[in-house]
Amino acid sequence: EDGPEYTSSGEVNGWIYDQFALSEYDGHLRVATTDFNDWWSSEDDEEPANNLFVLRDDNKGQLRTIGSLTGLAPGERIYATRMMGDKGYMVTFEQIDPLFTIDLSNPEAPEVKGELKIPGYSAYLHPMGPDHLLAVGVDGDDQGNLGGVAISVFDVSDFENPTLAHKHVISDEDNWSWSEALYDHHAFTFHRGVLSIPAYSWDYS
């Protein structure tokens, strides 16, 4: 059998948080990036923000950007991304976690359709049927202080108005918790409606 063949390459601005920032669908490559925060930037420079680019092979050795969405959530960075078909989801964070819903049906004009702001952040997003996202993240408050591991379910049935349907925090204000699933999706298993993750907690007393 023939092996893989090089066909084309391209580039976009920014850096990629993880493998879920890349998605191929219907002949298009979608790439989510966070702008570089250069140490030599001046106060007058624009704050680093987040972007989504759509590239297509021009059959001449180039992946060319045909659509883009730039300048999302200035001063924050991407913590989680998931793109499935013509829908995309992005989580950014500095003090409050915005979950963006993104319409990818027109590759030449990706568009933010909805936004939900809640304390803390989501680190991994997993599809749970067509209308919900299951997320592992970290709880927080309105001042940006972070707490323990939080399991959240987002209702995205109304794509323009995503809501938080459920949240469970593993530890309370007197404890601290952590999970490998926050940075490694291989530590996340969702099978037949049951979520399994490794986690540990620390009691300060």
Protein Blocks (a to p, Z undefined) as FASTA:
>chain_A
ZZdddfbdcddedddfblmlpcceehiacddddddddfkbcfkbccddddddddddehno
pacdfbdcehiaghiacfbdcdehjbccddddfkbccdddddfkbmklccdfbdcddehj
dfbdcdebjkbccdddddddfkopacddddddddfkbmmlccdfbdcdfbdfkbccddfk
lmomklpcceehiacdddddddfZZ
